[in-house]
């Protein structure tokens, strides 16, 4: 009897496990694994995994299965435009999953981030940044008139900026743009800023694609490097993108590609 029990237990352990079905639609199963995977994706986006939510989602999966089967029965999936859309969707999912998996296996190290940060700091060691304010108007005549009133001390720069500047972002702050490298601005604006002395109101309005600028350079200083913690996410993203592009290039270079030229 003991041998029989032991044999039965051994057989029970060896039996394969099968996915549980939560429903069938016209004989086609919807598995518990499908529900669990869908729940997992939605929880990652903020949903709560509750019995009621699972019940609602089960109904949704059933409804989807009914509609998909109806579409297939009607031959919708065989239409050229639908077949193309399905093919494109499949490709996008496969590509996204491939690149995501590759990225997870090739994380950027802290050492790589530190090295890149040090290189950026070194490159910018001799650069300047400027504390600038400006007033932006649509035409040159208005710009000259406003500039003259500021030069003649008939109006204060900040007051004119708040009232007249069409740059609403800086206008409400009296024209203040804060500290930034000149290279952050469009070329015409940047050249005027770099040519101006500390505290100087630029003699003439400067034209750019946005309109006419009245510019004052309040101060300048050696460029201040941000702390590593402040820019670490951006550096990590940049290095990840570079690594991913390099990987994609290696895949393309390793593929046999034949382009058929039109006759």
C-alpha positions as CSV (number, residue, x, y, z in Angstrom):
1,X,0.0,0.0,0.0
2,X,2.8,2.4,0.9
3,X,4.5,1.7,-2.5
4,X,1.2,2.4,-4.2
5,X,0.8,5.7,-2.4
6,X,4.4,6.7,-3.2
7,X,3.8,5.8,-6.9
8,X,0.6,7.9,-6.9
9,X,2.4,10.8,-5.3
10,X,5.2,10.6,-7.9
11,X,2.8,10.6,-10.7
12,X,0.9,13.5,-9.3
13,X,4.1,15.6,-9.1
14,X,5.0,14.7,-12.7
15,X,1.6,15.7,-14.1
16,X,1.9,18.9,-16.2
17,X,0.1,22.1,-15.2
18,X,-2.3,23.8,-17.6
19,X,-3.3,27.4,-17.8
20,X,-6.7,28.1,-16.2
21,X,-9.4,29.6,-18.4
22,X,-11.5,32.4,-17.1
23,X,-14.0,32.2,-20.0
24,X,-14.5,30.9,-23.5
25,X,-16.1,32.7,-26.4
26,X,-17.5,30.5,-29.1
27,X,-15.1,27.8,-28.0
28,X,-12.0,30.1,-27.9
29,X,-10.4,30.4,-24.4
30,X,-9.5,33.5,-22.5
31,X,-6.9,32.4,-20.0
32,X,-6.1,33.6,-16.5
33,X,-2.6,34.4,-17.7
34,X,-4.1,36.9,-20.3
35,X,-6.1,38.5,-17.5
36,X,-3.1,38.6,-15.1
37,X,-0.9,40.2,-17.8
38,X,-3.5,42.8,-18.7
39,X,-4.0,43.6,-15.0
40,X,-0.2,43.9,-14.5
41,X,0.0,46.4,-17.4
42,X,-2.8,48.5,-16.0
43,X,-1.5,48.4,-12.4
44,X,1.7,49.9,-13.7
45,X,-0.3,52.8,-15.0
46,X,-2.0,53.4,-11.7
47,X,-5.0,51.0,-11.6
48,X,-5.8,49.0,-8.4
49,X,-5.9,45.2,-8.6
50,X,-9.2,44.4,-6.9
51,X,-11.8,41.6,-7.3
52,X,-14.3,44.1,-8.8
53,X,-11.7,45.4,-11.2
54,X,-10.8,41.9,-12.3
55,X,-14.5,41.2,-12.9
56,X,-14.9,44.3,-15.0
57,X,-11.8,43.5,-17.0
58,X,-12.9,39.9,-17.6
59,X,-16.1,41.4,-19.1
60,X,-14.0,43.7,-21.2
61,X,-11.8,40.8,-22.5
62,X,-15.0,38.8,-23.4
63,X,-16.4,41.8,-25.3
64,X,-13.2,42.3,-27.1
65,X,-13.1,38.6,-28.1
66,X,-16.6,38.8,-29.3
67,X,-15.8,41.8,-31.5
68,X,-12.6,40.4,-32.8
69,X,-14.3,37.1,-33.8
70,X,-17.1,39.1,-35.5
71,X,-14.5,41.1,-37.4
72,X,-12.6,38.0,-38.5
73,X,-15.8,36.3,-39.5
74,X,-16.7,39.3,-41.7
75,X,-13.2,39.2,-43.3
76,X,-12.2,42.6,-41.9
77,X,-8.7,41.3,-41.1
78,X,-8.2,40.4,-44.8
79,X,-8.8,43.9,-46.1
80,X,-5.6,45.4,-47.5
81,X,-5.6,48.5,-45.3
82,X,-6.5,46.6,-42.1
83,X,-3.9,43.9,-42.8
84,X,-1.3,46.6,-43.3
85,X,-2.3,48.3,-40.1
86,X,-2.1,44.9,-38.2
87,X,1.3,44.2,-39.7
88,X,2.6,47.7,-38.8
89,X,1.2,47.3,-35.2
90,X,2.9,43.9,-34.9
91,X,6.2,45.4,-36.1
92,X,6.0,48.3,-33.7
93,X,5.3,46.0,-30.7
94,X,8.2,43.7,-31.6
95,X,10.6,46.6,-32.2
96,X,9.6,48.3,-28.9
97,X,9.9,45.1,-27.0
98,X,13.3,44.2,-28.6
99,X,14.8,47.6,-27.8
100,X,13.3,47.7,-24.3
101,X,14.8,44.3,-23.5
102,X,18.2,45.3,-25.0
103,X,18.2,48.6,-22.9
104,X,17.4,46.7,-19.7
105,X,20.3,44.4,-20.3
106,X,22.7,47.3,-21.2
107,X,22.2,49.8,-18.4
108,X,24.4,52.9,-18.4
109,X,26.8,52.7,-15.4
110,X,27.4,55.5,-12.9
111,X,31.1,55.5,-14.1
112,X,30.0,56.3,-17.6
113,X,27.7,59.1,-16.4
114,X,30.5,60.5,-14.3
115,X,33.0,60.4,-17.2
116,X,30.6,62.2,-19.5
117,X,29.7,64.8,-16.9
118,X,33.4,65.5,-16.3
119,X,33.9,65.9,-20.1
120,X,31.0,68.4,-20.4
121,X,32.3,70.4,-17.4
122,X,35.7,70.6,-19.0
123,X,34.3,71.6,-22.4
124,X,32.4,74.5,-20.8
125,X,35.1,75.6,-18.4
126,X,36.1,78.7,-20.5
127,X,32.6,79.7,-21.6
128,X,30.5,82.6,-20.2
129,X,26.9,82.9,-19.3
130,X,25.0,86.2,-19.3
131,X,22.2,87.7,-17.2
132,X,20.0,89.2,-19.8
133,X,16.6,91.0,-20.1
134,X,14.8,92.0,-23.2
135,X,11.7,93.5,-24.7
136,X,10.2,92.0,-27.8
137,X,8.0,94.0,-30.2
138,X,6.7,93.3,-33.7
139,X,8.2,96.2,-35.7
140,X,11.3,98.3,-35.7
141,X,9.6,101.7,-35.4
142,X,8.0,100.7,-32.1
143,X,11.3,99.2,-30.9
144,X,13.3,102.4,-31.6
145,X,10.6,104.5,-29.9
146,X,10.6,102.3,-26.7
147,X,14.4,102.1,-26.7
148,X,14.7,105.9,-26.8
149,X,12.3,106.3,-23.9
150,X,14.4,104.0,-21.8
151,X,17.7,105.7,-22.8
152,X,16.2,109.1,-22.0
153,X,15.0,107.7,-18.6
154,X,11.4,108.6,-19.4
155,X,10.5,104.9,-18.8
156,X,11.9,102.0,-16.8
157,X,13.0,98.9,-18.7
158,X,10.9,96.6,-16.5
159,X,7.7,98.7,-16.8
160,X,8.1,98.8,-20.6
161,X,8.6,95.1,-20.7
162,X,5.5,94.4,-18.7
163,X,3.4,96.6,-20.8
164,X,4.8,96.3,-24.3
165,X,6.7,93.0,-24.7
166,X,5.0,90.3,-26.8
167,X,7.2,87.7,-25.0
168,X,4.6,87.0,-22.3
169,X,6.9,84.7,-20.4
170,X,9.7,87.2,-19.7
171,X,7.4,90.3,-20.1
172,X,5.6,89.6,-16.8
173,X,9.0,89.5,-15.1
174,X,10.1,92.8,-16.4
175,X,11.9,91.2,-19.4
176,X,14.2,89.0,-17.2
177,X,15.6,86.0,-19.0
178,X,17.9,84.9,-16.1
179,X,21.4,83.4,-16.5
180,X,22.2,81.4,-19.6
181,X,25.0,80.9,-22.2
182,X,24.6,83.2,-25.2
183,X,24.4,80.0,-27.4
184,X,20.9,79.4,-25.9
185,X,19.5,82.2,-28.0
186,X,19.0,82.7,-31.7
187,X,22.2,83.8,-33.5
188,X,21.3,87.5,-33.9
189,X,20.4,87.8,-30.2
190,X,23.4,85.8,-29.1
191,X,25.9,87.9,-31.1
192,X,24.4,91.1,-29.6
193,X,24.7,89.7,-26.1
194,X,28.3,88.6,-26.5
195,X,29.3,92.0,-27.9
196,X,27.7,94.0,-25.1
197,X,29.5,95.0,-22.0
198,X,28.3,94.3,-18.5
199,X,25.3,96.5,-17.7
200,X,25.0,97.8,-21.2
201,X,21.8,98.5,-23.0
202,X,22.4,97.5,-26.6
203,X,22.4,100.6,-28.8
204,X,20.0,99.4,-31.5
205,X,17.1,97.0,-31.5
206,X,18.1,93.6,-32.8
207,X,16.0,91.8,-35.4
208,X,15.3,88.0,-35.2
209,X,12.7,85.6,-36.5
210,X,10.5,86.6,-33.5
211,X,10.5,90.3,-34.0
212,X,12.6,93.2,-32.7
213,X,14.5,92.9,-29.4
214,X,15.6,95.7,-27.0
215,X,18.4,94.0,-25.0
216,X,20.2,94.8,-21.8
217,X,23.1,92.6,-20.5
218,X,22.9,93.0,-16.8
219,X,25.9,90.9,-15.9
220,X,28.2,88.1,-17.1
221,X,30.3,85.4,-15.4
222,X,32.2,82.2,-16.0
223,X,29.7,79.4,-16.8
224,X,28.5,77.6,-13.7
225,X,28.4,73.9,-14.0
226,X,25.3,72.3,-12.6
227,X,25.8,69.6,-9.9
228,X,25.9,66.0,-11.2
229,X,22.7,65.1,-9.4
230,X,20.8,67.8,-11.3
231,X,21.8,66.6,-14.7
232,X,22.3,62.9,-14.1
233,X,18.9,61.9,-15.6
234,X,19.6,63.9,-18.8
235,X,23.1,62.5,-19.2
236,X,21.8,58.9,-18.6
237,X,19.1,59.4,-21.2
238,X,21.6,60.9,-23.7
239,X,24.0,58.0,-23.3
240,X,21.2,55.4,-23.5
241,X,20.0,56.9,-26.8
242,X,23.6,56.9,-28.1
243,X,24.1,53.3,-27.1
244,X,20.8,52.3,-28.6
245,X,21.6,54.1,-31.9
246,X,24.9,52.3,-32.0
247,X,23.3,49.0,-31.4
248,X,20.7,49.6,-34.1
249,X,23.5,50.6,-36.6
250,X,25.3,47.4,-35.8
251,X,22.2,45.4,-36.5
252,X,21.7,47.2,-39.8
253,X,25.4,46.8,-40.8
254,X,25.1,43.1,-40.1
255,X,22.1,42.6,-42.2
256,X,22.1,41.7,-45.9
257,X,20.1,44.5,-47.5
258,X,19.3,44.6,-51.2
259,X,17.5,47.7,-52.4
260,X,15.7,47.2,-55.7
261,X,15.9,50.2,-57.9
262,X,12.9,51.2,-60.0
263,X,13.3,50.8,-63.7
